Structures are given as structure tokens and as C-alpha cells.
């Protein structure tokens, strides 16, 4: 119970900080709106011929609103934070503190991500309704199950980024891994649905974690079905478990041979 209260306090303080500095989100909101507006016009030109891979224009715009919400709006600076703490040696000062470093970073980031989820989520709803109107056949009672998929996508994304950041224990320069990861998430679900990919690449993408960050919750939002829900949720749970485990393994492996540079 002490651990629950301890990390609950970290989460509460993180939420309070996010709310206190809410004005800093204005720039992000403007960029998010601009991105959706630009790609709305792009997809409107593409969709003059009708549906593409089973997605209507309305579904595609809402899909972009949701995937951008998960990947862009609910992002964290965990990769940069890991790099800074490891390379500067600051992490050595946190080892004896009364919390686990990995869990502290997660709950500390969770407050900001939760705040952004509701703030950008409200904007996503407004933009979607203004640009293309409501999704035909959308059922509000499915929203908790869609939200579950979105949260799992955020967990996968966070801990994979943390794992990449913790490679700084062994690598002097790991930024290339971050950029590669970003592009894979971007192309395998955030920008375009997996169904738009060539059949051979679809098969590969459905086994990789990158598409389950944004594609799974985006697809559930625009075309919810129980068959698809029970297809993707177990995979998301599995990849979330793998991502969390990798972060802990990388952390434990790194601190064994910790060398503090500077500080």
C-alpha cells in the first residue's frame, strides 16, 4: 500500500504540474490542428474516387485525429530524459532514492500524458465533427473498450522509448534508434492504416509492436467490431508486457556497470 500511495503521489504531482503549466500546450494544440487540417485536404483530394481499403473519408479523418492524439499529443520526453540522466551521470544520484527509477519515470510522465489525452481529445472531437461530421454507426458504449486499446498503445510506446533511451548505458550515440523507431510508428499505423500497405507488408506489420501503438485503437474507433477487438487486445497486452520487461531488463543490465560521466 505504501508503494501504491508513493507512486500515486508522483502521479498527482505530475497532473498538478501539467495543469499549472497548461499554457505551454497552446503551441502543441495549434500544431495538432494544422497537421489535421493539412492531411484532411490531402485525403479529401485522394478520396474523390470513393473508399480506399475499406475506409471512407470520414473514417480516415477520424483515424488521423485518433492516431495523432495517441502518438503526438500523448507523447513524453522519456527518451531524451533517459539519455540525459545516463550520459550526465544524474541517474547515479537516483539509485538510492525510495522509488524504482523506471516506475518513477512512468508515473511522472503519466500525469502529463493523461492531461494531454483529455485536452487534445476534446480538440480531436471538435476537429473531426467540424471537418467531416460524426462517424456513421459509432456507438458511445464502445468508447471504454477503445480507450483501453489506446492506453495499451501509449504504454507500448512509452516503454519502448524508455528502452531505447536506456541503451545510452552502452552506446555513446543512440539517436539513430529513436529516429528509426519514430519512422516505423509513423508509417506502420499512425499516418496510414495497416490495410493500406502491400499484403506482404501487412502480414509483417501485424506481428510487430509499432502498428499496435496507433493503428489498433484508431481502427477500433472508426470501425469498431468485437472480432477485431479480441484480435488486437491480446497482442497489445503481449507487446505491453514485452516493452515493460525490456525497460526493466535494460535498466538492470545498465546499472551493473554504471559509469557516471561528469556530474
C-alpha positions as CSV (number, residue, x, y, z in Angstrom):
1,X,0.0,0.0,0.0
2,X,2.9,2.3,0.7
3,X,4.2,1.8,-2.8
4,X,0.7,2.5,-4.3
5,X,0.4,5.7,-2.3
6,X,4.0,6.7,-3.2
7,X,3.5,6.4,-7.0
8,X,0.0,7.8,-6.7
9,X,1.6,10.9,-5.2
10,X,4.0,11.1,-8.1
11,X,1.1,10.8,-10.5
12,X,-0.8,13.5,-8.6
13,X,2.1,16.0,-8.6
14,X,2.6,15.3,-12.3
15,X,-1.0,16.1,-13.1
16,X,-0.9,19.3,-11.0
17,X,2.3,20.4,-12.8
18,X,0.7,19.7,-16.2
19,X,-2.4,21.7,-15.3
20,X,-0.3,24.5,-13.8
21,X,1.7,24.9,-17.0
22,X,-1.3,24.3,-19.3
23,X,-0.5,27.4,-21.3
24,X,2.6,25.6,-22.7
25,X,0.2,23.2,-24.5
26,X,-1.2,26.0,-26.8
27,X,1.6,25.6,-29.3
28,X,1.0,21.9,-29.4
29,X,-2.7,22.4,-29.9
30,X,-2.1,24.7,-32.9
31,X,0.4,22.3,-34.5
32,X,-2.0,19.4,-34.0
33,X,-4.8,21.4,-35.6
34,X,-2.6,22.4,-38.5
35,X,-1.5,18.8,-39.1
36,X,-5.1,17.5,-39.2
37,X,-6.2,20.3,-41.5
38,X,-3.4,19.7,-44.0
39,X,-3.9,16.0,-44.1
40,X,-7.7,16.5,-44.3
41,X,-7.2,18.4,-47.5
42,X,-4.8,15.8,-48.8
43,X,-7.1,12.8,-48.1
44,X,-10.1,14.8,-49.5
45,X,-8.3,15.0,-52.8
46,X,-7.3,11.3,-52.7
47,X,-10.8,10.2,-51.8
48,X,-12.5,11.7,-54.8
49,X,-12.7,8.2,-56.2
50,X,-14.6,6.8,-53.2
51,X,-13.3,4.4,-50.4
52,X,-9.7,3.3,-50.0
53,X,-9.1,-0.1,-48.5
54,X,-12.5,-0.1,-46.8
55,X,-12.0,3.4,-45.2
56,X,-14.3,6.3,-46.1
57,X,-13.1,9.9,-46.0
58,X,-15.0,10.4,-42.7
59,X,-13.3,7.3,-41.2
60,X,-9.9,8.4,-42.5
61,X,-10.0,11.9,-41.0
62,X,-11.2,10.5,-37.6
63,X,-8.5,7.8,-37.8
64,X,-5.8,10.6,-38.2
65,X,-7.4,12.5,-35.3
66,X,-7.1,9.5,-33.0
67,X,-3.6,8.2,-34.1
68,X,-2.2,11.7,-33.8
69,X,-3.8,12.0,-30.4
70,X,-2.0,8.9,-29.2
71,X,1.4,9.3,-30.8
72,X,1.8,13.1,-30.9
73,X,-0.4,14.6,-28.2
74,X,0.2,12.0,-25.6
75,X,3.9,11.7,-26.2
76,X,6.5,12.1,-23.4
77,X,10.1,13.2,-23.3
78,X,11.2,9.9,-21.8
79,X,13.8,9.1,-24.5
80,X,15.5,12.5,-24.0
81,X,15.2,12.1,-20.2
82,X,16.9,8.7,-20.2
83,X,19.7,9.9,-22.4
84,X,20.3,13.0,-20.2
85,X,20.2,11.0,-16.9
86,X,22.5,8.3,-18.1
87,X,25.0,10.3,-20.1
88,X,25.3,13.1,-17.5
89,X,25.5,10.6,-14.6
90,X,22.4,12.0,-12.9
91,X,20.9,8.5,-12.7
92,X,23.6,7.6,-10.1
93,X,22.1,10.1,-7.7
94,X,18.6,8.5,-8.0
95,X,19.6,4.9,-7.3
96,X,19.3,5.2,-3.5
97,X,16.0,7.1,-3.5
98,X,12.9,5.4,-2.1
99,X,11.4,4.5,-5.5
100,X,12.2,2.4,-8.5
101,X,13.7,4.6,-11.3
102,X,11.6,3.0,-14.1
103,X,8.3,3.2,-12.2
104,X,9.0,6.7,-11.1
105,X,9.6,7.9,-14.7
106,X,6.4,6.2,-15.9
107,X,4.1,7.7,-13.2
108,X,5.8,11.0,-13.6
109,X,5.1,11.0,-17.3
110,X,1.6,9.5,-16.9
111,X,0.2,12.7,-15.4
112,X,1.2,14.8,-18.4
113,X,0.0,12.1,-20.8
114,X,-3.4,11.9,-19.1
115,X,-3.8,15.6,-19.1
116,X,-2.9,15.7,-22.9
117,X,-5.3,12.8,-23.6
118,X,-8.3,14.8,-22.3
119,X,-7.1,18.2,-23.7
120,X,-6.2,17.0,-27.2
121,X,-9.0,14.5,-27.1
122,X,-11.6,17.4,-26.8
123,X,-9.8,19.1,-29.7
124,X,-9.8,16.0,-31.8
125,X,-13.6,15.6,-31.3
126,X,-14.2,19.2,-32.3
127,X,-12.0,19.0,-35.4
128,X,-13.5,15.7,-36.5
129,X,-17.1,17.0,-36.2
130,X,-16.3,20.3,-38.0
131,X,-14.4,18.7,-40.9
132,X,-16.4,15.5,-41.6
133,X,-19.1,15.2,-39.0
134,X,-19.8,12.1,-36.9
135,X,-18.8,8.6,-37.8
136,X,-21.7,6.6,-39.2
137,X,-22.7,3.8,-36.8
138,X,-20.4,5.0,-34.0
139,X,-21.7,3.7,-30.6
140,X,-20.7,5.6,-27.4
141,X,-20.9,2.5,-25.3
142,X,-17.9,1.1,-27.2
143,X,-15.7,4.0,-26.1
144,X,-14.3,2.4,-22.9
145,X,-13.0,-0.6,-25.0
146,X,-11.5,1.8,-27.5
147,X,-9.9,3.7,-24.6
148,X,-8.4,0.5,-23.3
149,X,-6.7,-0.1,-26.6
150,X,-5.5,3.5,-26.7
151,X,-4.0,3.2,-23.2
152,X,-2.2,0.0,-24.2
153,X,-0.8,1.7,-27.2
154,X,0.5,4.5,-25.1
155,X,2.1,2.0,-22.7
156,X,3.8,0.2,-25.5
157,X,5.1,3.4,-26.9
158,X,6.4,4.8,-23.6
159,X,8.3,1.7,-22.5
160,X,9.8,1.0,-25.9
161,X,11.1,4.6,-26.0
162,X,12.4,4.2,-22.4
163,X,14.2,1.0,-23.5
164,X,15.8,2.9,-26.4
165,X,16.8,5.7,-24.1
166,X,18.4,3.3,-21.7
167,X,20.7,2.0,-24.4
168,X,22.7,5.1,-23.5
169,X,24.3,2.9,-20.8
170,X,26.2,1.0,-23.5
171,X,26.1,3.4,-26.5
172,X,27.5,6.8,-26.8
173,X,25.1,7.8,-29.6
174,X,21.7,6.2,-29.8
175,X,19.6,8.9,-31.5
176,X,19.5,6.8,-34.7
177,X,17.4,4.2,-32.9
178,X,15.0,6.8,-31.8
179,X,14.5,8.2,-35.4
180,X,14.1,4.7,-36.8
181,X,11.5,3.9,-34.2
182,X,9.6,7.1,-34.9
183,X,9.5,6.4,-38.7
184,X,8.3,2.8,-38.1
185,X,5.4,4.0,-35.9
186,X,4.7,6.8,-38.4
187,X,4.5,4.5,-41.4
188,X,3.0,1.4,-39.8
189,X,-0.2,2.8,-38.4
190,X,0.0,6.5,-37.5
191,X,-0.1,8.1,-40.9
192,X,-1.8,5.3,-42.8
193,X,-3.7,2.3,-41.7
194,X,-2.0,-1.1,-42.0
195,X,-4.7,-2.1,-44.5
196,X,-3.2,0.5,-47.0
197,X,0.1,-1.4,-47.0
198,X,1.0,-4.1,-49.6
199,X,-0.3,-7.6,-48.5
200,X,3.2,-9.0,-47.7
201,X,4.0,-5.9,-45.5
202,X,0.6,-6.1,-43.7
203,X,1.5,-9.6,-42.6
204,X,4.8,-8.4,-41.1
205,X,3.3,-5.2,-39.6
206,X,0.6,-7.2,-37.7
207,X,3.4,-9.1,-35.8
208,X,5.4,-6.0,-34.9
209,X,4.7,-3.7,-31.9
210,X,4.8,-0.5,-34.0
211,X,1.3,-0.9,-35.6
212,X,-0.3,-1.6,-32.2
213,X,0.7,1.8,-30.9
214,X,-1.7,3.8,-33.1
215,X,-3.4,1.6,-35.7
216,X,-5.3,-0.8,-33.4
217,X,-7.0,2.0,-31.4
218,X,-7.5,4.1,-34.5
219,X,-9.2,1.2,-36.3
220,X,-11.4,0.4,-33.3
221,X,-12.5,4.0,-33.1
222,X,-13.6,4.3,-36.7
223,X,-14.9,0.8,-37.3
224,X,-15.4,-1.0,-34.0
225,X,-16.1,-4.7,-34.1
226,X,-15.8,-7.3,-31.3
227,X,-13.9,-9.7,-33.6
228,X,-11.2,-7.0,-34.2
229,X,-11.2,-6.1,-30.5
230,X,-10.5,-9.6,-29.4
231,X,-7.9,-9.9,-32.2
232,X,-5.8,-6.9,-31.2
233,X,-6.2,-6.6,-27.4
234,X,-4.3,-9.8,-26.6
235,X,-1.5,-8.7,-29.0
236,X,-1.4,-5.3,-27.4
237,X,-1.2,-6.9,-23.9
238,X,1.6,-9.1,-25.0
239,X,3.6,-6.3,-26.5
240,X,3.0,-4.1,-23.5
241,X,4.4,-6.9,-21.3
242,X,7.4,-7.2,-23.6
243,X,8.0,-3.5,-23.6
244,X,7.8,-3.2,-19.8
245,X,10.1,-6.2,-19.4
246,X,12.6,-4.8,-21.8
247,X,12.8,-1.5,-20.0
248,X,13.4,-3.2,-16.6
249,X,16.0,-5.6,-18.2
250,X,17.8,-2.8,-19.9
251,X,17.8,-0.7,-16.7
252,X,19.1,-3.6,-14.5
253,X,21.7,-4.5,-17.1
254,X,22.9,-0.9,-17.3
255,X,23.3,-0.1,-13.6
256,X,25.5,-3.1,-13.1
257,X,28.3,-1.4,-14.9
258,X,27.2,2.1,-14.3
259,X,29.8,4.8,-15.1
260,X,28.8,8.3,-14.3
261,X,30.2,10.7,-16.9
262,X,30.5,14.2,-15.4
263,X,28.4,15.5,-12.6
